[in-house]
Amino acid sequence: MWRSFWRSIDRFSLQHFKYVINELRGIKVVHKHNRELVIDLLQSIVEIVTYGDRQDPMIFECFMEYQVLAEFVRVLKIGKNARIEAPLLQYLSIMIQNMDSEHAIYYCLSNDYINSIIEHQYEFDGGDLAPYYVSFLRAVSSKINRDTLCLLVKVHGDAVVSFPLYNEALKFARHGEKMIQTAVRALTLNIYNVSDDMVYQFITTPPVSKYFSDLVCRLKEQCFHLDTLLHFKEETSTRERRNELVLETDKIVDDIYYLKDILSVGEYRLNRLISQNLFSLLVFPTLLPLLQLRQNDGSNISSVTSLYIVSRLLQVVDGKSMVNAVAGVILYPYMTLSVGDAMKGDTVDGVCNASSFLDHLNDMEKRVCSGPESEGAENFKSNNLFGHLAEYLSSNSQLISGLQNDDCVERGGVLAHIFADNNHSLLLASLFLLLILAESKDLDYLLASMIGLSRIQDIVNHDLSASQVADGSIFVKFMPQILNALLKILASQPPLSVLIQWHTGWFLRKLLISQISKGKTVNDLNFHLFNTSYEQSRERLRKELDGCWFDYIPDTLRNEWLSCKTALEESSQFKDPFFALEIAVCQQDTDGDATTVSAWQRMVEAVKVFILHLQLKAVIFKGSLLEKPVLNMLNGPTADSGRGHASDTPSASFGSDVSLGSGIPCRIAFSNAGIRDIYLIPVARETTGKLLLTEKHPFRSQRGVVIAIAPLAGLSPKIDNDHPSWLHLRIREFDPKFNTSKARSNHLKMSNHVADGKWTLGFPTAKACEAARLLILEETSKQRSFVESILAPLLQDDYLGNLSDVEDE
């Protein structure tokens, strides 16, 4: 043992290090016979250097004296055909990553050894070398700072002319492997965060700066691919299409966050490039067709996808200029009076503002970019985003003429989508974009006043009267019509999917609260629509009391209440606009998914929809959501009253010893146990109901042992038409209790794959069979009555009034 210990210590000695270096120097060519030896030598060197960097300064002095990095470069050159590159790059990455000494890092990056390794002619095609190479580049980038960055660039005069680390990494920017893409992006961000003026100039000057336009072009390609997937005509299941859309949107969101990370560096040249490319290549070409400024010739992304993209961009890439540039374009068609004239009292009724769209942009730019808060790199205010739009429009003059001639109508642009007939995804996606703009802290106060949601402090600060705000306000002028469009969705017959109803409810809650905060109420037509929808949801829940899952309704209601309330209160900044794509898929659904809804799923959906309507009713009458449901848990009738059961029967479990006093004798055939003589005992207590199958105890004549248990709810007992002494029972195989609360949302998917079981019981006579059927129905009815008594307060017309009385007490 001691010999092994000393051998281990000796392995990291200076003498052993020199021996390993000399062994490596003695290698004149790397071939298949000595490849493993060379790899072992490289590994030993890296291990000793890593040890020496922390424990023995003399080892690193030797590392520099013997110019070991030069040996690594030499091995690369003499081992081209021996597949030595991957392990060499791997060990170099490990060594660099584990270096802590600034002195050691500085030395490794100097003398151009690292650049020589980076620029070596590797053969990446068809092999697994790329991950090792990119990992090596990332390891180098993680150690650079403003003092060492200059060691990796090549300078001529006062300008950087080459940056191998950066240039070679960008060649892998569109690699197929996600890990390599992530490594390249981490590398670029490492460089952007430590670059000096000369390096920034190199990065942001053509041809190197093409990387940024390529980024946005790739993002645009992904958006087109997303749109293609959304409108794919071949028959695939809704679930498969949704999964494909999720994967594609994840890629898009990753790219958007990467752009945000670059903007967050705060360097004005980077910000200018990113914002200019983002607006000219993606945002403006997406926005302008969306506002119907030209005919769709098939080359544009569809409206719902466009709305998703712009909404996601605003959520991630925030900033005053970004928000106001988008808002300026979106709101221009509805400016029936100019901002300046509004302040002076001059109006232009029924026609568009006489000033051109470009003049409008110039005015917007002056307002947005004025004030102390507009300075600084954080919001990239100096990037002249409005100037980018003006430049884009100048080269596409037909867009401006289309805007002035055709689109300055009361319900053009975004409102045309909001009031589109039977296109729920467009309606909700358009509203969502307006809400994101309205709730942004960076939105200019005048633009906010045009949208019309509560920005009271802005009105006070800028001395605007309520009438001036209302004159140009979308949500003030069109609120009754918007509410009407949303309520029509809820009140649709037959009812639309829970997905559509819930997202519609989210919008209704926000707009209703905005109305109430201004002292306004829902008009009679809209109130009637809501009452119609509320009655539909209540009747749907009542029908479930006759269904096979009625016993789980109270628990489901309690479990879903908090998650439903949280979903309704979600901020527009955090709500994923993916819902618009989901709804679009639902509207195109032709695969029959709607007809295969399980009984469990149908009950859960009925509960969720009723909770939604109950909460919306609370908003209308009380101005806020209900914290929790008030259920009748104290005064309900006992479910086991009226029929005597032994005290141990309701709580019986498999193997329990119970009384046979109320049991009905019968027979059942088990596939693995043959025909058995048993007793049937249905029993209900409160919300719990069981059907016990028991065998007579071998020693106690009045006692039995439980051999099988089934839920009482859902048994649906039916007598066989050909054999009147046979009783068929449907047995629920799916048990929600097997799922944790975290997995509660997965009940729907799980239950779709579990078929109900079936029992057939044989009785001595048809009369006994009928008696057993009636007994099961009687006990089920008692159980159902108890559940109904619990839910009774919620189902009453004056529930909210009764709730107020409870709160007062």
LUMZA-595360 format. One record per residue (C-alpha): residue number from 1; residue in one letter; x negated, y negated, z negated. Coordinates in steps of 0.05 Angstrom, whole numbers. Layout:
   num   residuo       px       py       pz
   NUM         a        X        Y        Z
...
//
This chain:
   num   residuo       px       py       pz
     1         m        0        0        0
     2         w      -56      -49      -18
     3         r      -93      -32       47
     4         s      -30      -50       86
     5         f      -22     -115       46
     6         w      -94     -138       62
     7         r      -86     -119      135
     8         s      -24     -164      139
     9         i      -62     -222      108
    10         d     -122     -212      154
    11         r      -75     -215      214
    12         f      -66     -290      203
    13         s     -139     -305      190
    14         l     -179     -353      232
    15         q     -227     -297      251
    16         h     -171     -254      277
    17         f     -142     -314      315
    18         k     -208     -325      351
    19         y     -211     -251      368
    20         v     -141     -253      399
    21         i     -158     -315      440
    22         n     -221     -282      467
    23         e     -182     -220      484
    24         l     -134     -263      524
    25         r     -190     -299      558
    26         g     -218     -233      580
    27         i     -156     -218      621
    28         k     -172     -235      694
    29         v     -108     -210      725
    30         v      -41     -187      697
    31         h      -13     -123      726
    32         k       33      -68      705
    33         h      -21      -31      667
    34         n      -41      -88      620
    35         r       25     -127      619
    36         e       45     -101      550
    37         l      -24     -118      522
    38         v      -18     -189      548
    39         i       51     -196      518
    40         d       25     -172      450
    41         l      -32     -222      453
    42         l       15     -279      469
    43         q       61     -258      412
    44         s        2     -255      363
    45         i      -22     -324      383
    46         v       47     -355      373
    47         e       56     -321      305
    48         i      -13     -344      281
    49         v       -4     -415      307
    50         t       65     -420      274
    51         y       34     -395      208
    52         g      -25     -442      214
    53         d       18     -503      228
    54         r       47     -496      158
    55         q       -7     -459      119
    56         d      -77     -468      150
    57         p      -98     -531      188
    58         m     -161     -496      211
    59         i     -120     -450      255
    60         f      -90     -507      294
    61         e     -159     -540      299
    62         c     -182     -475      332
    63         f     -119     -476      376
    64         m     -140     -544      402
    65         e     -214     -528      407
    66         y     -202     -466      449
    67         q     -148     -501      490
    68         v     -100     -443      482
    69         l      -45     -478      521
    70         a      -91     -478      581
    71         e      -95     -403      574
    72         f      -19     -398      576
    73         v      -21     -438      641
    74         r      -75     -392      669
    75         v      -36     -329      650
    76         l       24     -356      688
    77         k      -18     -364      750
    78         i      -52     -296      747
    79         g       11     -258      727
    80         k       60     -279      781
    81         n       75     -208      804
    82         a       75     -176      734
    83         r      140     -207      707
    84         i      102     -242      652
    85         e      139     -309      657
    86         a      200     -291      614
    87         p      162     -267      551
    88         l      111     -324      558
    89         l      167     -376      560
    90         q      203     -342      503
    91         y      141     -343      458
    92         l      125     -415      477
    93         s      196     -435      459
    94         i      190     -402      391
    95         m      124     -436      377
    96         i      149     -505      396
    97         q      214     -498      358
    98         n      178     -478      294
    99         m      126     -534      296
   100         d      135     -585      240
   101         s       70     -623      244
   102         e       74     -687      285
   103         h        1     -678      301
   104         a       13     -609      329
   105         i       73     -632      370
   106         y       35     -691      398
   107         y      -23     -646      419
   108         c       22     -595      453
   109         l       57     -648      494
   110         s       -8     -682      515
   111         n      -61     -660      566
   112         d       -5     -645      616
   113         y       -3     -571      597
   114         i       72     -571      584
   115         n       85     -607      650
   116         s       42     -554      685
   117         i       85     -499      655
   118         i      149     -536      672
   119         e      128     -547      745
   120         h      102     -476      756
   121         q      134     -443      816
   122         y      181     -393      785
   123         e      225     -344      823
   124         f      294     -350      792
   125         d      335     -314      846
   126         g      366     -249      823
   127         g      331     -245      756
   128         d      342     -263      684
   129         l      286     -315      681
   130         a      331     -377      682
   131         p      357     -371      610
   132         y      285     -366      583
   133         y      262     -425      626
   134         v      320     -470      606
   135         s      312     -451      533
   136         f      239     -471      538
   137         l      258     -539      568
   138         r      309     -549      513
   139         a      257     -532      459
   140         v      210     -584      488
   141         s      265     -637      490
   142         s      282     -624      417
   143         k      212     -647      396
   144         i      206     -711      437
   145         n      212     -781      408
   146         r      195     -851      431
   147         d      121     -838      417
   148         t      115     -771      453
   149         l      163     -783      511
   150         c      109     -821      549
   151         l       67     -757      549
   152         l      117     -721      594
   153         v      128     -775      646
   154         k       84     -797      704
   155         v       76     -871      712
   156         h       53     -915      770
   157         g       43     -987      750
   158         d      102    -1006      706
   159         a      150     -953      732
   160         v      162     -880      718
   161         v      155     -841      783
   162         s      165     -770      757
   163         f      196     -736      697
   164         p      188     -661      706
   165         l      225     -641      643
   166         y      287     -680      664
   167         n      283     -666      738
   168         e      275     -591      731
   169         a      330     -586      679
   170         l      380     -621      725
   171         k      370     -566      777
   172         f      408     -520      729
   173         a      464     -570      713
   174         r      515     -530      754
   175         h      489     -461      736
   176         g      542     -407      730
   177         e      524     -387      659
   178         k      557     -430      605
   179         m      497     -422      558
   180         i      450     -452      610
   181         q      498     -510      624
   182         t      503     -524      549
   183         a      427     -523      542
   184         v      418     -572      599
   185         r      468     -620      570
   186         a      435     -617      501
   187         l      369     -631      535
   188         t      394     -692      572
   189         l      426     -720      509
   190         n      360     -710      472
   191         i      325     -750      526
   192         y      379     -805      530
   193         n      375     -816      455
   194         v      299     -828      454
   195         s      285     -860      522
   196         d      250     -927      529
   197         d      264     -980      580
   198         m      221     -950      635
   199         v      252     -881      628
   200         y      322     -910      628
   201         q      305     -947      692
   202         f      281     -882      723
   203         i      342     -843      701
   204         t      392     -895      726
   205         t      359     -908      793
   206         p      372     -868      857
   207         p      360     -812      873
   208         v      356     -789      801
   209         s      420     -827      782
   210         k      459     -783      830
   211         y      466     -735      771
   212         f      520     -780      741
   213         s      562     -785      804
   214         d      554     -709      812
   215         l      581     -701      741
   216         v      644     -740      757
   217         c      652     -707      825
   218         r      648     -639      792
   219         l      700     -661      742
   220         k      745     -684      799
   221         e      736     -616      833
   222         q      757     -582      769
   223         c      819     -626      766
   224         f      838     -606      837
   225         h      827     -533      818
   226         l      871     -542      757
   227         d      925     -572      802
   228         t      919     -513      850
   229         l      928     -464      792
   230         l      988     -503      767
   231         h     1023     -498      834
   232         f      999     -428      853
   233         k     1057     -395      890
   234         e     1042     -321      882
   235         e     1082     -286      828
   236         t     1044     -279      763
   237         s     1071     -278      693
   238         t     1080     -343      656
   239         r     1031     -318      603
   240         e      977     -303      654
   241         r      986     -371      687
   242         r      983     -406      620
   243         n      918     -370      602
   244         e      887     -390      668
   245         l      907     -463      656
   246         v      878     -461      585
   247         l      811     -437      611
   248         e      809     -490      665
   249         t      830     -547      619
   250         d      777     -525      569
   251         k      724     -535      622
   252         i      752     -604      639
   253         v      755     -626      566
   254         d      683     -601      555
   255         d      660     -645      613
   256         i      699     -705      587
   257         y      667     -698      518
   258         y      598     -694      550
   259         l      612     -760      585
   260         k      634     -789      519
   261         d      569     -765      487
   262         i      529     -801      540
   263         l      570     -865      530
   264         s      559     -859      455
   265         v      484     -866      466
   266         g      500     -940      474
   267         e      452     -956      531
   268         y      483    -1007      578
   269         r      454     -977      642
   270         l      479     -908      625
   271         n      547     -936      606
   272         r      551     -976      671
   273         l      536     -915      713
   274         i      584     -868      676
   275         s      641     -918      675
   276         q      632     -940      746
   277         n      631     -868      772
   278         l      687     -847      726
   279         f      733     -903      749
   280         s      716     -906      822
   281         l      713     -830      834
   282         l      767     -804      786
   283         v      809     -853      746
   284         f      831     -903      800
   285         p      840     -851      856
   286         t      883     -812      806
   287         l      923     -871      779
   288         l      940     -908      843
   289         p      975     -850      879
   290         l     1009     -834      814
   291         l     1041     -903      816
   292         q     1065     -888      887
   293         l     1021     -941      919
   294         r     1014     -896      980
   295         q     1046     -835     1010
   296         n     1020     -769      985
   297         d      985     -737     1045
   298         g      968     -673     1007
   299         s      899     -697      988
   300         n      920     -724      920
   301         i      927     -688      854
   302         s     1000     -679      835
   303         s     1032     -728      787
   304         v     1037     -683      727
   305         t      964     -662      733
   306         s      944     -735      742
   307         l      981     -755      680
   308         y      947     -699      641
   309         i      878     -721      664
   310         v      887     -795      650
   311         s      918     -780      581
   312         r      861     -734      562
   313         l      810     -785      585
   314         l      842     -839      542
   315         q      843     -793      482
   316         v      769     -775      488
   317         v      734     -833      523
   318         d      764     -890      483
   319         g      743     -963      484
   320         k      775    -1029      497
   321         s      758    -1035      571
   322         m      778     -964      587
   323         v      846     -971      553
   324         n      861    -1039      582
   325         a      838    -1023      652
   326         v      886     -963      654
   327         a      941    -1004      621
   328         g      931    -1061      670
   329         v      942    -1015      729
   330         i     1000     -977      698
   331         l     1038    -1039      676
   332         y     1027    -1084      737
   333         p     1091    -1062      774
   334         y     1134    -1083      714
   335         m     1106    -1153      706
   336         t     1168    -1190      730
   337         l     1139    -1251      696
   338         s     1066    -1268      688
   339         v     1035    -1271      620
   340         g     1018    -1344      629
   341         d     1088    -1362      650
   342         a     1117    -1323      592
   343         m     1078    -1366      544
   344         k     1104    -1429      578
   345         g     1175    -1405      587
   346         d     1172    -1400      663
   347         t     1202    -1336      693
   348         v     1203    -1302      759
   349         d     1267    -1261      761
   350         g     1275    -1198      802
   351         v     1212    -1204      843
   352         c     1138    -1188      834
   353         n     1089    -1238      808
   354         a     1068    -1283      865
   355         s      994    -1276      848
   356         s      957    -1219      882
   357         f      939    -1155      847
   358         l      866    -1175      849
   359         d      881    -1242      816
   360         h      919    -1203      763
   361         l      857    -1160      751
   362         n      813    -1221      744
   363         d      861    -1250      692
   364         m      862    -1184      656
   365         e      786    -1181      655
   366         k      780    -1250      625
   367         r      828    -1233      569
   368         v      800    -1164      553
   369         c      727    -1185      555
   370         s      737    -1248      513
   371         g      729    -1252      438
   372         p      675    -1228      391
   373         e      702    -1157      389
   374         s      687    -1149      463
   375         e      612    -1152      453
   376         g      565    -1093      442
   377         a      553    -1028      477
   378         e      601     -985      437
   379         n      661    -1001      481
   380         f      620    -1013      544
   381         k      652    -1081      553
   382         s      597    -1108      598
   383         n      609    -1056      652
   384         n      660    -1097      691
   385         l      710    -1041      697
   386         f      761    -1087      727
   387         g      708    -1107      778
   388         h      701    -1033      796
   389         l      776    -1030      809
   390         a      775    -1094      850
   391         e      718    -1066      891
   392         y      755    -1000      901
   393         l      819    -1036      923
   394         s      781    -1083      969
   395         s      757    -1022     1008
   396         n      828     -993     1008
   397         s      870    -1054     1025
   398         q      930    -1012     1044
   399         l      939     -996      970
   400         i      950    -1069      952
   401         s      999    -1081     1008
   402         g     1038    -1020      988
   403         l     1042    -1045      917
   404         q     1067    -1114      936
   405         n     1118    -1092      988
   406         d     1150    -1029      959
   407         d     1134    -1015      888
   408         c     1153    -1077      850
   409         v     1220    -1048      833
   410         e     1254    -1038      767
   411         r     1243     -964      765
   412         g     1180     -955      806
   413         g     1112     -929      784
   414         v     1112     -891      718
   415         l     1185     -905      706
   416         a     1201     -869      771
   417         h     1173     -806      738
   418         i     1208     -819      672
   419         f     1275     -822      706
   420         a     1261     -766      756
   421         d     1319     -718      758
   422         n     1307     -650      726
   423         n     1232     -658      723
   424         h     1220     -653      648
   425         s     1145     -645      653
   426         l     1138     -711      691
   427         l     1185     -747      644
   428         l     1148     -726      582
   429         a     1078     -733      611
   430         s     1094     -805      634
   431         l     1121     -823      566
   432         f     1060     -792      533
   433         l     1012     -836      574
   434         l     1051     -898      553
   435         l     1051     -877      480
   436         i      975     -865      481
   437         l      966     -935      509
   438         a     1016     -966      460
   439         e      985     -934      399
   440         s      913     -950      418
   441         k      879    -1000      372
   442         d      840    -1026      432
   443         l      901    -1045      474
   444         d      905    -1119      489
   445         y      962    -1151      450
   446         l      997    -1177      512
   447         l      995    -1109      545
   448         a     1021    -1079      481
   449         s     1079    -1127      482
   450         m     1096    -1105      552
   451         i     1102    -1033      530
   452         g     1144    -1055      471
   453         l     1130    -1008      414
   454         s     1118    -1037      345
   455         r     1058    -1083      346
   456         i     1087    -1133      297
   457         q     1020    -1159      272
   458         d      997    -1175      343
   459         i     1061    -1214      354
   460         v     1049    -1254      291
   461         n      975    -1266      304
   462         h      986    -1291      375
   463         d     1049    -1332      361
   464         l     1094    -1293      409
   465         s     1169    -1294      397
   466         a     1209    -1231      396
   467         s     1246    -1253      459
   468         q     1181    -1265      496
   469         v     1157    -1195      478
   470         a     1224    -1164      498
   471         d     1225    -1198      566
   472         g     1168    -1156      593
   473         s     1176    -1095      550
   474         i     1187    -1026      580
   475         f     1210     -993      516
   476         v     1256    -1051      496
   477         k     1288    -1060      564
   478         f     1295     -986      581
   479         m     1299     -954      512
   480         p     1373     -933      517
   481         q     1360     -901      585
   482         i     1296     -867      561
   483         l     1332     -840      499
   484         n     1389     -817      543
   485         a     1341     -779      589
   486         l     1309     -745      529
   487         l     1375     -728      496
   488         k     1402     -698      561
   489         i     1344     -649      558
   490         l     1364     -628      487
   491         a     1437     -623      506
   492         s     1425     -583      570
   493         q     1470     -523      583
   494         p     1446     -470      581
   495         p     1395     -492      530
   496         l     1325     -503      555
   497         s     1264     -467      527
   498         v     1242     -481      456
   499         l     1176     -508      484
   500         i     1213     -563      523
   501         q     1261     -579      466
   502         w     1206     -586      414
   503         h     1163     -632      456
   504         t     1224     -672      474
   505         g     1240     -677      399
   506         w     1169     -704      386
   507         f     1182     -762      433
   508         l     1252     -774      405
   509         r     1226     -779      334
   510         k     1174     -831      354
   511         l     1222     -873      395
   512         l     1278     -869      345
   513         i     1233     -893      289
   514         s     1210     -950      333
   515         q     1283     -968      345
   516         i     1301     -965      271
   517         s     1240    -1007      252
   518         k     1269    -1063      295
   519         g     1338    -1057      264
   520         k     1369    -1023      324
   521         t     1414     -962      326
   522         v     1430     -907      376
   523         n     1486     -927      423
   524         d     1551     -887      425
   525         l     1535     -849      489
   526         n     1467     -826      463
   527         f     1496     -810      394
   528         h     1549     -766      428
   529         l     1494     -731      467
   530         f     1455     -718      403
   531         n     1517     -691      367
   532         t     1530     -644      425
   533         s     1459     -618      422
   534         y     1461     -613      346
   535         e     1525     -571      349
   536         q     1493     -526      401
   537         s     1433     -513      356
   538         r     1477     -500      296
   539         e     1521     -451      334
   540         r     1460     -416      359
   541         l     1435     -406      288
   542         r     1504     -381      266
   543         k     1503     -329      320
   544         e     1438     -303      293
   545         l     1475     -288      227
   546         d     1508     -233      267
   547         g     1442     -210      296
   548         c     1395     -156      273
   549         w     1346     -205      239
   550         f     1395     -246      197
   551         d     1361     -224      133
   552         y     1297     -260      152
   553         i     1330     -327      170
   554         p     1319     -359      101
   555         d     1246     -339       97
   556         t     1234     -359      169
   557         l     1266     -427      157
   558         r     1222     -439       96
   559         n     1160     -415      131
   560         e     1171     -456      194
   561         w     1194     -520      161
   562         l     1126     -548      143
   563         s     1094     -530      210
   564         c     1152     -560      247
   565         k     1149     -624      206
   566         t     1074     -629      217
   567         a     1083     -620      292
   568         l     1135     -676      295
   569         e     1088     -723      257
   570         e     1028     -709      301
   571         s      994     -772      328
   572         s      992     -783      403
   573         q      917     -788      396
   574         f      912     -716      373
   575         k      970     -684      410
   576         d      944     -643      467
   577         p      975     -666      534
   578         f      969     -594      557
   579         f     1043     -588      539
   580         a     1059     -623      605
   581         l     1026     -568      644
   582         e     1060     -514      602
   583         i     1128     -545      615
   584         a     1113     -549      690
   585         v     1098     -475      689
   586         c     1162     -461      651
   587         q     1201     -500      703
   588         q     1170     -457      758
   589         d     1182     -392      720
   590         t     1208     -338      765
   591         d     1180     -276      731
   592         g     1240     -262      686
   593         d     1203     -276      621
   594         a     1265     -312      595
   595         t     1306     -249      599
   596         t     1257     -206      559
   597         v     1259     -247      495
   598         s     1260     -200      434
   599         a     1313     -205      381
   600         w     1261     -228      331
   601         q     1235     -283      377
   602         r     1306     -306      392
   603         m     1320     -313      317
   604         v     1255     -352      304
   605         e     1269     -398      363
   606         a     1340     -411      338
   607         v     1312     -430      270
   608         k     1260     -476      300
   609         v     1309     -511      345
   610         f     1357     -522      287
   611         i     1301     -550      243
   612         l     1284     -598      300
   613         h     1356     -623      304
   614         l     1363     -628      229
   615         q     1300     -671      226
   616         l     1322     -715      284
   617         k     1389     -724      249
   618         a     1352     -746      187
   619         v     1312     -797      228
   620         i     1376     -825      258
   621         f     1412     -831      191
   622         k     1356     -840      141
   623         g     1298     -866      183
   624         s     1250     -811      161
   625         l     1239     -736      163
   626         l     1262     -689      108
   627         e     1207     -662       64
   628         k     1238     -594       52
   629         p     1304     -558       63
   630         v     1354     -554        7
   631         l     1380     -482        4
   632         n     1432     -453      -43
   633         m     1388     -406      -83
   634         l     1428     -406     -148
   635         n     1502     -400     -135
   636         g     1507     -347      -81
   637         p     1549     -284      -93
   638         t     1509     -223     -112
   639         a     1503     -177      -52
   640         d     1511     -114      -92
   641         s     1575     -134     -127
   642         g     1638      -91     -116
   643         r     1603      -25     -111
   644         g     1566       12     -165
   645         h     1493       30     -153
   646         a     1444       59     -201
   647         s     1396        5     -225
   648         d     1338       40     -192
   649         t     1368       47     -123
   650         p     1359      -25      -94
   651         s     1286      -26     -114
   652         a     1271       45      -89
   653         s     1211       59      -45
   654         f     1184      119       -9
   655         g     1179      178      -58
   656         s     1222      145     -111
   657         d     1268      186     -155
   658         v     1339      158     -148
   659         s     1410      176     -166
   660         l     1452      212     -114
   661         g     1517      186     -143
   662         s     1537      142      -83
   663         g     1502      184      -30
   664         i     1537      217       30
   665         p     1510      286       49
   666         c     1487      295      121
   667         r     1432      326      162
   668         i     1375      298      205
   669         a     1325      330      251
   670         f     1252      306      246
   671         s     1205      322      303
   672         n     1152      348      256
   673         a     1194      376      200
   674         g     1256      408      231
   675         i     1327      398      206
   676         r     1333      371      135
   677         d     1393      367       88
   678         i     1394      296       61
   679         y     1438      243       28
   680         l     1451      175       60
   681         i     1451      115       11
   682         p     1461       44       39
   683         v     1448      -10      -13
   684         a     1444      -86      -11
   685         r     1420     -134      -64
   686         e     1416     -209      -47
   687         t     1377     -217       18
   688         t     1349     -146       15
   689         g     1384      -87       47
   690         k     1360      -15       54
   691         l     1384       50       81
   692         l     1355      106       38
   693         l     1350      178       63
   694         t     1340      224        3
   695         e     1330      297       -9
   696         k     1360      331      -69
   697         h     1312      339     -126
   698         p     1293      413     -135
   699         f     1304      412     -210
   700         r     1353      355     -223
   701         s     1419      363     -187
   702         q     1442      290     -192
   703         r     1376      261     -170
   704         g     1341      255     -103
   705         v     1273      237      -74
   706         v     1269      182      -21
   707         i     1239      211       43
   708         a     1254      153       91
   709         i     1276       80       87
   710         a     1304       34      141
   711         p     1325      -39      139
   712         l     1400      -46      132
   713         a     1403     -105      180
   714         g     1403      -84      252
   715         l     1425      -12      241
   716         s     1485      -23      286
   717         p     1518       44      268
   718         k     1554       77      327
   719         i     1590      145      330
   720         d     1572      189      388
   721         n     1627      192      440
   722         d     1619      267      452
   723         h     1602      287      381
   724         p     1646      249      331
   725         s     1606      276      272
   726         w     1541      245      297
   727         l     1521      175      276
   728         h     1469      136      316
   729         l     1428       83      280
   730         r     1379       32      310
   731         i     1317       24      267
   732         r     1274      -39      267
   733         e     1202      -17      276
   734         f     1172      -87      275
   735         d     1158     -113      205
   736         p     1141     -188      200
   737         k     1113     -177      130
   738         f     1054     -143      162
   739         n     1032     -211      188
   740         t      997     -263      145
   741         s     1023     -334      145
   742         k      964     -353      189
   743         a      987     -304      242
   744         r     1060     -324      236
   745         s     1060     -357      304
   746         n     1040     -290      335
   747         h     1104     -254      313
   748         l     1134     -268      380
   749         k     1078     -235      420
   750         m     1072     -175      373
   751         s     1146     -160      372
   752         n     1151     -158      447
   753         h     1108      -95      447
   754         v     1145      -56      392
   755         a     1208      -18      412
   756         d     1263       -5      361
   757         g     1269       66      335
   758         k     1330      110      332
   759         w     1359      158      281
   760         t     1417      207      293
   761         l     1451      235      231
   762         g     1498      295      231
   763         f     1557      298      182
   764         p     1601      357      162
   765         t     1663      324      193
   766         a     1683      265      236
   767         k     1717      234      176
   768         a     1653      236      135
   769         c     1616      205      194
   770         e     1666      148      198
   771         a     1662      138      123
   772         a     1586      132      128
   773         r     1592       81      184
   774         l     1641       39      145
   775         l     1597       42       83
   776         i     1536       18      122
   777         l     1577      -40      151
   778         e     1605      -57       82
   779         e     1536      -62       51
   780         t     1509     -101      111
   781         s     1567     -150      105
   782         k     1549     -162       31
   783         q     1477     -175       50
   784         r     1499     -222      106
   785         s     1546     -260       59
   786         f     1490     -274       11
   787         v     1446     -301       68
   788         e     1504     -344       92
   789         s     1513     -373       22
   790         i     1439     -392       20
   791         l     1444     -428       87
   792         a     1512     -459       74
   793         p     1486     -528       52
   794         l     1445     -535      116
   795         l     1502     -517      161
   796         q     1551     -567      131
   797         d     1569     -629      171
   798         d     1554     -674      111
   799         y     1487     -641       94
   800         l     1449     -707       94
   801         g     1501     -739       49
   802         n     1497     -681        0
   803         l     1422     -686        2
   804         s     1425     -759      -19
   805         d     1468     -739      -79
   806         v     1417     -686      -99
   807         e     1360     -737      -93
   808         d     1399     -788     -135
   809         e     1409     -736     -190
//
